[in-house]
């Protein structure tokens, strides 16, 4: 693991505080922004299905998943320990990871299913049922 990776994450957090979280959005096309693990999101009328790219997870217990309303957050650690070698190029994220993922619709706080297989975290979320708008409440006249 590149020892400067952790310092880069610390710098990015500090820059986000000073410049704002969306400052680096314009630089993504140049490959200058690390957004954390890559994510695909799919949807239908009842569910949202998420695939999160997490290669190198040796123990799934090292990964934390949080779901709340319209946000999913994944944290953990990815470790590529290649003994007896020095890293020359590092394009695959290694070390602590964290990503807050906006969801297209509100969801239940508990996933329907979550599993890890071949480097991908699969998460199925139940969309919240749409509340009916301004339902009229029947008021009883107790004095009749």
C-alpha positions as a printed NumPy array, in Angstrom:
array([[  0.   ,   0.   ,   0.   ],
       [  1.284,   3.427,  -0.867],
       [  2.039,   5.201,   2.445],
       [  1.027,   8.586,   1.016],
       [ -2.545,   7.336,   0.352],
       [ -3.722,   8.059,   3.918],
       [ -2.197,  11.547,   3.815],
       [ -3.97 ,  12.178,   0.502],
       [ -7.304,  11.277,   2.086],
       [ -6.589,  13.627,   5.005],
       [ -5.741,  16.442,   2.587],
       [ -8.938,  15.786,   0.582],
       [-11.091,  16.004,   3.745],
       [ -9.412,  19.27 ,   4.708],
       [ -9.854,  20.659,   1.174],
       [-13.538,  19.657,   1.259],
       [-13.959,  21.623,   4.498],
       [-12.238,  24.717,   3.111],
       [-13.353,  24.654,  -0.546],
       [-16.657,  22.776,  -0.246],
       [-17.461,  19.164,  -1.06 ],
       [-18.381,  19.825,  -4.706],
       [-15.18 ,  21.786,  -5.565],
       [-13.482,  18.75 ,  -7.153],
       [-16.525,  17.758,  -9.275],
       [-15.202,  19.813, -12.212],
       [-11.896,  17.924, -12.11 ],
       [-13.323,  14.378, -12.341],
       [-12.853,  14.274, -16.102],
       [ -9.101,  14.756, -15.53 ],
       [ -8.931,  11.925, -13.003],
       [ -8.04 ,  14.242, -10.117],
       [-10.89 ,  13.387,  -7.765],
       [-11.181,  10.222,  -5.706],
       [-14.823,   9.485,  -5.131],
       [-14.318,   6.238,  -3.236],
       [-15.553,   2.875,  -4.477],
       [-17.371,   2.844,  -7.815],
       [-21.136,   2.257,  -7.697],
       [-23.892,   1.178, -10.105],
       [-27.507,   1.876,  -9.09 ],
       [-30.555,   0.226, -10.665],
       [-34.231,   0.739,  -9.865],
       [-37.73 ,  -0.534, -10.453],
       [-41.061,   0.494,  -8.913],
       [-40.465,  -1.356,  -5.632],
       [-36.693,  -1.59 ,  -5.132],
       [-33.284,  -0.028,  -5.641],
       [-30.391,  -2.37 ,  -6.403],
       [-26.804,  -1.219,  -5.799],
       [-23.475,  -2.752,  -6.813],
       [-20.441,  -1.38 ,  -4.998],
       [-16.96 ,  -2.228,  -6.291],
       [-14.845,  -3.413,  -3.333],
       [-11.922,  -5.495,  -4.63 ],
       [ -9.436,  -6.758,  -2.073],
       [-11.76 ,  -7.055,   0.915],
       [-10.326,  -9.945,   2.909],
       [-12.943,  -9.913,   5.657],
       [-16.435,  -8.548,   4.939],
       [-16.7  ,  -7.661,   8.642],
       [-14.221,  -4.846,   7.84 ],
       [-16.921,  -3.185,   5.696],
       [-19.72 ,  -1.09 ,   7.22 ],
       [-22.929,  -0.226,   5.409],
       [-25.391,   2.419,   6.6  ],
       [-28.725,   3.248,   4.967],
       [-30.927,   6.204,   5.825],
       [-33.798,   7.636,   3.772],
       [-32.059,   8.788,   0.516],
       [-28.47 ,   8.004,   1.412],
       [-26.288,   4.915,   1.647],
       [-22.813,   5.098,   3.175],
       [-20.083,   2.483,   2.873],
       [-16.866,   2.523,   4.903],
       [-14.116,  -0.018,   5.379],
       [-10.618,  -1.011,   4.454],
       [ -9.183,  -2.485,   1.264],
       [ -5.773,  -4.102,   1.562],
       [ -3.582,  -5.207,  -1.304],
       [ -0.565,  -6.539,   0.561],
       [  1.953,  -7.516,  -2.093],
       [  4.956,  -8.615,  -0.077],
       [  8.532,  -8.091,  -1.309],
       [  7.457,  -5.501,  -3.901],
       [  7.382,  -1.71 ,  -4.002],
       [  4.333,  -0.035,  -5.518],
       [  5.173,   1.851,  -8.732],
       [  1.656,   2.67 ,  -9.976],
       [ -1.452,   2.616,  -7.824],
       [ -4.782,   3.093,  -9.612],
       [ -6.854,   0.594,  -7.625],
       [ -7.932,   2.2  ,  -4.353],
       [ -6.193,   0.691,  -1.345],
       [ -6.497,   1.587,   2.313],
       [ -9.438,   3.116,   4.155],
       [-12.493,   3.769,   1.988],
       [-15.573,   5.871,   2.575],
       [-18.339,   6.941,   0.256],
       [-21.724,   8.491,   0.836],
       [-24.017,   7.549,  -2.038],
       [-27.144,   9.577,  -2.808],
       [-30.088,   7.362,  -3.729],
       [-32.681,   8.285,  -6.377],
       [-35.631,   7.632,  -4.019],
       [-36.291,   7.355,  -0.274],
       [-35.782,   3.805,   1.016],
       [-36.45 ,   1.741,   4.137],
       [-33.551,   1.923,   6.612],
       [-33.014,  -1.855,   6.474],
       [-31.795,  -3.435,   3.236],
       [-33.808,  -6.358,   1.89 ],
       [-30.549,  -8.144,   1.193],
       [-26.806,  -7.408,   1.229],
       [-24.017,  -9.742,   0.173],
       [-20.422,  -9.746,  -1.011],
       [-19.274, -11.885,  -3.94 ],
       [-16.205, -11.671,  -6.202],
       [-15.282,  -8.116,  -5.256],
       [-18.791,  -6.652,  -5.438],
       [-21.099,  -5.681,  -2.602],
       [-24.715,  -6.302,  -3.688],
       [-27.4  ,  -4.305,  -1.828],
       [-31.181,  -4.508,  -2.386],
       [-33.2  ,  -1.675,  -0.854],
       [-36.982,  -1.366,  -0.487],
       [-38.329,   1.934,  -1.794],
       [-40.605,   3.747,   0.642],
       [-44.231,   3.574,  -0.36 ],
       [-45.513,   6.905,  -1.604],
       [-47.636,   8.583,   0.998],
       [-51.047,   9.681,  -0.202],
       [-51.263,  13.428,  -0.396],
       [-53.433,  15.319,   2.083],
       [-55.869,  12.621,   3.012],
       [-59.031,  14.07 ,   4.437],
       [-59.621,  13.101,   8.05 ],
       [-63.214,  12.424,   9.063],
       [-64.156,  14.563,  12.036],
       [-66.979,  13.31 ,  14.242],
       [-69.409,  15.694,  15.886],
       [-69.684,  14.397,  19.447],
       [-72.459,  16.863,  20.331],
       [-75.073,  15.399,  17.985]])
